[in-house]
Amino acid sequence: MPEIEIKLERPRVEMLFARYQELIGKDYEGYRNHVYRTITYAMHFLDNAEEYEQIVETAFVYHDIGLWTDNELAYLEPSEAVALDDNESFNWGLDPDLLRGAIHWHHKITPYKGPNAKVIEACRKADWIDASKGMVRKGLSKETIQKVEAAFPNNGFHNTLLRLAKDYGGSTLVGGLKVTKGIVKW
């Protein structure tokens, strides 16, 4: 695979986040950098083809947004709903099935083989890399992951997930179980 391309600025991502930054609040920097890391990985898996950039950027801005918009640990469906609403309201013209699929299947444990598999699978692999803090590498080298993490530091993102699990679930254990039941797909 060629060297990973790291884009430090993504105007579409910033535009999409503008509506939600205040709502995300103190968690914004961590979530934003998680989004940038996952976009970077997914676009690498898609050979940085421009035709996929808008859908990948949009899917990742929205993929976990239900944590903040709905205060929900089973956040896939709320995240999908917000993304689809905004896609329609702002006339972005993104394929709603692809947008929904990229969000819905990003925690799938096994490879995704359905419609739009190329993009959805790239997004799925990208999120697993970042959610596991690089323990799951999906073919990328440790050095490549370290470069991406250096460009977009964690800023407490994984701690935020633990805190939200506790806040929304009553305890880290109960919240963790709710998250697992609500978002992990086979």
N, C-alpha and C positions, 0 to 999 in steps of 0.2 A: 504494500500500500504506500502511496506517496505520503510525504510529510503532512501533518495535520495543519489546516489553515485556521488561524485564530483571528477572528474579527473582533476588535475591542469595542467597536461601535456598530450598533444595529438600529438605525433610525425607526424602523417599523416596530421593533420591540419597545423602544422608549415611548412611541406614540400609543401603543396598546396598553402599556403600563400606566400611562398618565392618569387614566380614569380610576385606577385601583391603588395607586401608591399610598394615598392617605389611609384607605381602608386597611391595607396590609401593615401600615405603620412601622413599628420598630423591627418587624420581620422582613421589611422590604429588601434591604441590601443582601441578605442571605438568600432570599428567594430569587431575586434578580440574578445573582451570580449562578445559582443552580440552573436557572433558565438558560443563561449564556453557555454554561458548560454543556448542557444537554443538547442545545442547538448545534454547538461545535461538533460534538460527537456524531449526531445524526447526519449533519451535512457531510461529514467526512465519509460516513457509510454510503451516502448518496453521491459520492464523487463531486461534491460541491456544485451540483447541477442547479443553476439559477431557477429552473422551473419549479423546484421544490421549496425554495427558500421562504416564500410567504406562508405556505401552509405549515411548514415546520416551525417557523417563528411564532405563528399564531397559536398552533397547538400547544407549544411549550409555555407560552405566557399564561394560557388558560388551564393547563393540565392539572394543577393543584389548587386553582383559585377558589374552589368551593370550601377550602379550609377557612377562608376569610369571608367570603360572601355569604355562606350559609352556616358557618361555625359547625361544620359537619365532618366527622371522621370517615364516613362512607361518602367521600367527596367526588367520586368519578361522575356520577349522574348530575349533581349540581354544577360541576365544572363544565360538563358538556352543554348543559342548558344555557349557562352564561355565554359560552363561546358561540353557540348557535344563534342565540338572541342577538348578540353584537354583530355577528356576520350578516344577519338579515337586516337589522336596524341601520347599519352603516353601509350596506350594499357593497361588501367586500368581494362578493362573487366567488368565495371559496366553496369548493365541493363540500356540502354539509355532511355527506356520508364519510368522506375522508377525514374531515375535521373531527367528527364524533369518534370515528374509529381510532384515530391517533391518540385521543384522550382516553377512550374507554379501555384500550388494550395495552397501555403503557406499563402496566404492572403484571402482564401475563408472564407466567413462569416459563412456559414452553414457546417455541417459535410460533409466530402468527402466520397463518397460511391462507387467510380469506381474501376478500376484495381489497385492493389497494395495499397488498402485502409489502411491496417494496418500501414505501414510505412508513407504514405503520411498524414494520419490523425494524427499520432504522431508528425510529423513535423509541420503540420498546428497548432495544439494546442500549441506546444512549442513556435512558433513565436508569436501567439496571447498573450501568457503570457508575453513575453518579450516586445513586441511592446506596450503593455498597461501598462508597468512598474508594473505588478502584479495586476492590477485592475481586469483583467480577469484571473482567476486562474485555470480553467479547472480541478478542483478537488484537486489541491495542496493547502496545508495550507499556510497561510501568512508566517509562520516561515520557511517553506521549501524554499519558494521563497527568503526570506531574507538571508538564508544561501548561496544560489546560487549567489545572488547579492553581498554578502560580499566577496565571493571567486573571483568573476569577476566583479569589479566595472564598473559602466556605462561609466566613462571617457568621458562624453559629447556626447555619441552616439545619443541620441534623439535630442540634439541641432544640431548635424551634419545634421540630416534629415531635420530639419527646415531650416538650412542654405542652403542646397542643393536645397530644394524646392524653396527658394527665388532666389538663383543664377541661376538655370536652368529655372525657371518659370517666372522670372521677378519680382515677389512679393511672399510673403509667401502665400497669399490667392490664387493667380492664380496657383502657384506651387502646393499648397495643393490640389486644384481641379484637376489638371493634374495627380497628384499621385493617387488620389482616383479613377479617371476614368480609369487610366492605369493599376492599379494593384489589385484593390479589385474585388473579384469574388464571385458570388452567388452560 
